[in-house]
């Protein structure tokens, strides 16, 4: 019975970690889109390229 409890707790912790990771990625993606929009509006090509590269990296993983 203890082994099942440990397995359940491990699975629960894994699910929580996956949920948190997903939330962080979504939050970071939203922030990047906002920063990219700001860079475009300001005509800041260097920042735009850096941010889009970072966004591509996040989306690839």
MINULO-841743 format. One record per residue: residue number from 1; x, y, z of N, C-alpha, C in turn. Coordinates in pm, 1 decimal, m for minus. Atoms other than C-alpha are relative to their C-alpha. Example, Ala and Ser with C-alpha at 12.3 -4.5 7.8 and 13.67 -1.06 7.14 Angstrom:
REM MINULO-841743
+------+----------+----------+----------+----------+----------+----------+----------+----------+----------+
| baza |       nx |       ny |       nz |      cax |      cay |      caz |       cx |       cy |       cz |
+------+----------+----------+----------+----------+----------+----------+----------+----------+----------+
|    1 |     89.0 |   m119.0 |      0.0 |   1230.0 |   m450.0 |    780.0 |     90.0 |    120.0 |      0.0 |
|    2 |    m82.0 |   m119.0 |     m6.0 |   1367.0 |   m106.0 |    714.0 |    m77.0 |    109.0 |     73.0 |
+------+----------+----------+----------+----------+----------+----------+----------+----------+----------+
This chain:
REM MINULO-841743
+------+----------+----------+----------+----------+----------+----------+----------+----------+----------+
| baza |       nx |       ny |       nz |      cax |      cay |      caz |       cx |       cy |       cz |
+------+----------+----------+----------+----------+----------+----------+----------+----------+----------+
|    1 |     81.6 |   m119.3 |      0.0 |      0.0 |      0.0 |      0.0 |     86.5 |    126.5 |      0.0 |
|    2 |    m87.6 |   m116.5 |     m4.2 |    284.9 |    241.7 |     78.6 |     61.2 |     28.2 |   m136.5 |
|    3 |    m58.8 |    m19.2 |    132.4 |    435.7 |    183.0 |   m264.9 |    m99.0 |     71.3 |    m92.5 |
|    4 |    101.3 |    m66.7 |     82.0 |    108.4 |    287.6 |   m430.3 |    m12.4 |    146.7 |     38.5 |
|    5 |      9.0 |   m138.3 |    m46.2 |     98.3 |    601.8 |   m216.0 |    117.6 |     80.7 |    m53.3 |
|    6 |   m119.3 |    m67.6 |     50.8 |    453.8 |    693.4 |   m315.2 |    m13.4 |     23.2 |   m150.1 |
|    7 |     18.9 |    m13.1 |    144.0 |    373.5 |    628.9 |   m681.6 |   m101.9 |    108.8 |    m31.0 |
|    8 |    103.4 |   m101.4 |     19.8 |     58.5 |    841.3 |   m658.5 |     56.1 |    139.5 |     26.2 |
|    9 |    m57.8 |   m129.7 |    m33.7 |    246.0 |   1126.3 |   m490.0 |    100.7 |     44.2 |   m105.3 |
|   10 |    m96.4 |    m31.3 |    105.0 |    520.2 |   1108.3 |   m751.5 |    m71.6 |     45.3 |   m126.6 |
|   11 |     77.1 |    m37.0 |    119.2 |    267.2 |   1120.1 |  m1034.6 |    m67.6 |    135.8 |     18.6 |
|   12 |     63.2 |   m127.9 |    m29.0 |     86.5 |   1409.6 |   m868.0 |    102.0 |    113.5 |     m9.5 |
|   13 |   m105.5 |   m100.7 |      7.2 |    412.6 |   1602.0 |   m830.3 |     41.6 |     24.8 |   m144.5 |
|   14 |    m36.4 |    m13.2 |    140.8 |    499.7 |   1534.9 |  m1194.2 |   m106.5 |     79.2 |    m76.0 |
|   15 |    109.1 |    m72.8 |     65.6 |    158.6 |   1657.5 |  m1309.9 |      3.1 |    148.1 |     37.9 |
|   16 |     m8.1 |   m138.8 |    m45.6 |    196.0 |   1973.4 |  m1100.2 |    116.5 |     71.9 |    m66.9 |
|   17 |   m116.9 |    m59.5 |     64.7 |    541.6 |   2037.9 |  m1243.6 |    m27.4 |     28.2 |   m147.2 |
|   18 |     32.8 |    m19.9 |    141.4 |    415.3 |   1993.7 |  m1599.1 |    m96.2 |    117.9 |    m17.4 |
|   19 |     95.4 |   m109.7 |      5.3 |    126.8 |   2232.6 |  m1532.8 |     69.9 |    133.8 |     22.2 |
|   20 |    m74.6 |   m121.9 |    m28.3 |    360.5 |   2492.3 |  m1385.0 |     90.3 |     37.3 |   m117.1 |
|   21 |    m86.0 |    m25.7 |    115.8 |    606.5 |   2458.6 |  m1675.0 |    m80.2 |     58.8 |   m115.5 |
|   22 |     85.3 |    m48.9 |    108.0 |    323.5 |   2510.2 |  m1923.0 |    m43.6 |    144.0 |     26.8 |
|   23 |     42.6 |   m135.5 |    m35.8 |    202.0 |   2819.8 |  m1737.3 |    113.8 |     99.9 |    m18.1 |
|   24 |   m116.1 |    m88.2 |     14.8 |    552.5 |   2969.2 |  m1733.3 |     27.2 |     27.3 |   m147.9 |
|   25 |    m23.2 |    m16.9 |    144.1 |    594.9 |   2910.4 |  m2107.8 |   m105.7 |     92.7 |    m59.9 |
|   26 |    106.7 |    m86.5 |     51.7 |    257.3 |   3070.8 |  m2182.2 |     20.3 |    144.4 |     44.1 |
|   27 |    m23.8 |   m134.7 |    m51.2 |    337.6 |   3369.2 |  m1960.5 |    115.8 |     65.9 |    m73.9 |
|   28 |   m118.4 |    m54.8 |     68.0 |    681.4 |   3417.2 |  m2116.5 |    m31.2 |     31.1 |   m146.6 |
|   29 |     37.4 |    m22.4 |    139.9 |    536.2 |   3383.8 |  m2467.6 |    m82.9 |    127.8 |    m14.0 |
|   30 |     81.9 |   m121.6 |      4.6 |    275.4 |   3652.0 |  m2397.3 |     85.5 |    124.5 |     19.0 |
|   31 |    m88.6 |   m114.5 |    m24.3 |    541.7 |   3885.0 |  m2259.0 |     88.3 |     27.9 |   m121.2 |
|   32 |    m82.8 |    m18.4 |    119.1 |    761.0 |   3826.3 |  m2562.6 |    m80.0 |     64.3 |   m113.0 |
|   33 |     84.1 |    m61.3 |    103.3 |    474.1 |   3907.3 |  m2800.1 |    m20.5 |    148.8 |     27.8 |
|   34 |     17.4 |   m141.0 |    m35.3 |    413.6 |   4232.3 |  m2611.7 |    127.8 |     79.3 |    m26.4 |
|   35 |   m127.5 |    m68.4 |     20.6 |    782.4 |   4323.0 |  m2619.9 |     32.5 |     11.1 |   m149.1 |
|   36 |    m21.6 |     m4.4 |    145.1 |    802.1 |   4236.8 |  m2990.5 |    m85.1 |    110.8 |    m61.6 |
|   37 |     86.7 |   m107.4 |     49.6 |    505.6 |   4465.8 |  m3060.1 |     58.3 |    137.1 |     32.4 |
|   38 |    m60.7 |   m126.5 |    m40.3 |    676.4 |   4744.3 |  m2866.4 |    123.2 |     30.8 |    m84.6 |
|   39 |   m119.5 |    m19.3 |     82.3 |   1002.2 |   4693.6 |  m3056.4 |    m38.0 |     37.9 |   m142.6 |
|   40 |     46.4 |    m34.7 |    135.2 |    815.0 |   4703.1 |  m3387.3 |    m49.6 |    144.0 |     m5.3 |
|   41 |     54.5 |   m135.7 |     m3.2 |    632.1 |   5021.8 |  m3290.8 |    110.9 |    104.1 |     11.2 |
|   42 |   m111.7 |    m92.4 |    m18.4 |    962.0 |   5182.6 |  m3190.8 |     99.8 |     m6.3 |   m115.2 |
|   43 |    m94.3 |     15.6 |    111.0 |   1140.2 |   5063.0 |  m3505.4 |    135.3 |    m53.0 |     44.7 |
|   44 |   m124.6 |     53.9 |    m56.4 |   1402.7 |   4884.8 |  m3293.1 |     24.9 |   m140.1 |    m56.5 |
|   45 |    m20.8 |    126.4 |     70.5 |   1520.6 |   4613.7 |  m3530.9 |     83.8 |    m98.9 |     79.9 |
|   46 |    m85.9 |     90.4 |    m78.2 |   1792.9 |   4473.2 |  m3303.6 |    m79.5 |    m71.4 |    110.3 |
|   47 |     81.5 |     59.0 |   m106.3 |   1553.1 |   4418.7 |  m3013.7 |   m103.7 |    m94.9 |    m59.0 |
|   48 |     97.8 |     85.3 |     67.0 |   1290.6 |   4279.5 |  m3250.5 |     61.5 |   m134.6 |    m36.6 |
|   49 |    m65.1 |    125.2 |     41.3 |   1534.4 |   4021.8 |  m3388.3 |     37.3 |    m86.3 |    120.7 |
|   50 |    m37.6 |     74.4 |   m120.6 |   1661.1 |   3923.6 |  m3042.1 |   m122.1 |    m66.3 |     63.5 |
|   51 |    121.6 |     53.0 |    m62.2 |   1309.3 |   3880.0 |  m2906.7 |    m65.2 |   m109.0 |    m84.8 |
|   52 |     59.0 |    104.3 |     85.0 |   1184.1 |   3685.2 |  m3207.6 |     84.3 |   m126.8 |      3.1 |
|   53 |    m85.1 |    118.8 |    m14.4 |   1485.0 |   3454.3 |  m3179.6 |    m31.1 |    m73.2 |    130.5 |
|   54 |     34.7 |     60.8 |   m129.2 |   1399.7 |   3396.5 |  m2813.8 |   m136.2 |    m69.1 |     m7.5 |
|   55 |    133.0 |     59.2 |     16.4 |   1035.4 |   3331.1 |  m2904.9 |      8.3 |   m130.0 |    m79.7 |
|   56 |    m18.1 |    121.9 |     79.7 |   1139.4 |   3079.5 |  m3170.7 |     59.3 |   m111.7 |     84.9 |
|   57 |    m63.8 |     98.3 |    m87.3 |   1357.9 |   2905.1 |  m2914.0 |   m101.1 |    m61.5 |     97.0 |
|   58 |    102.4 |     48.9 |    m93.0 |   1069.9 |   2877.1 |  m2667.8 |    m99.4 |    m89.6 |    m72.7 |
|   59 |     98.8 |     77.0 |     75.6 |    831.2 |   2751.2 |  m2934.8 |     56.6 |   m132.4 |    m49.5 |
|   60 |    m62.7 |    123.1 |     49.0 |   1081.5 |   2488.6 |  m3053.1 |     12.5 |   m105.6 |    109.4 |
|   61 |    m17.9 |     97.4 |   m109.0 |   1109.8 |   2329.6 |  m2709.5 |   m128.7 |    m50.9 |     55.8 |
+------+----------+----------+----------+----------+----------+----------+----------+----------+----------+
